[in-house]
Amino acid sequence: MPNSIMSTKGQVTIPLKIRKKLGLVAGTPVSFIPYKDTYILSVPETDPVYALAGSLKYDGRALSTEDMDAAIESSLKEKWQGQ
């Protein structure tokens, strides 16, 4: 089992074999999840936002930013008029 030692700054180097297996690179977020009397290192699944392209279907005409701003403003006015 690969081991590592914590530095005085609380930093731990994840062994290369594990980094490769998990696909970890500099800047990869990791989480420590409590489990019973220990913690589990977890790598949250993070897909780039462009992976969502095409996941929502819209058949209407393309809206300009001005049209979107007007719709937001109208919605907020409706929401706050009754209060």
N, C-alpha and C positions, 0 to 999 in steps of 0.2 A: 504494500500500500504506500503510495507517494506521501511524503510528509513535507512540512514547511515550518519555519520558525518565524514568529512575529517580531518585528523590529521595535525599537523604543518608541517609534511614532505610531505603533498599532497597525502597521502595514504587513501584509502577508503576501508572499509570492506564490501564485498558483502554479504548480509544476507544469512544465511544457506539455507533457503527455495529456494531462487533464484539460489544459487550455485548448489543445488541438481537438480533442474529442468533443468538447462542448462548443467549439467554434468561437472561443473568447478572443477578443482583440482589445487593444487599448480603448478605453471609453465604454466598454460594454457594461451596462448596469447589472448588478447582482443583488439579490436579496438574501437575508438570513431569516429563515422561518423556524420558529420554535417548534420542537417536536419532542414530546415527553421530556427527558432530562438532557436534551442536546439541541443542536440547531442544524438545519439542512441548508446548504448553499443552493440557491435557486437562480436560474437565469430566466427572467421574464421573457415571454415571446414578444418580440417587438418587430413588427413588419413596418416598413416605410409607409407613409401615408399614401403614396402613389399605388400601393398594392390594393387600395380600396377603389381605384378607378373602375367605373362601370358597375359597381355593386348596387347603386341606386338608379332606378330607371325613371327617366323624365322624358315624356314625349312632346312637351310643349315647346314653344319658341325659346330661344336663348334670351336671357334677361341681362340688361346692362347693369352696371353697379348702381346707376341712378335709379333704375327700376327697383332693385333690391333695397336700396336705402329708403325709397318711398314706401315700400311694403312694410318694412320694419317700423318706420315712423307711424304709419297708419295703425299698425297692430298695437304699438305702445300707447297711442292716443286712445284707442278703443279700450284697452286694458285699464288705463288710469282715469278715464272720464267718470266712471261710476264710483270712484273713491274720493 
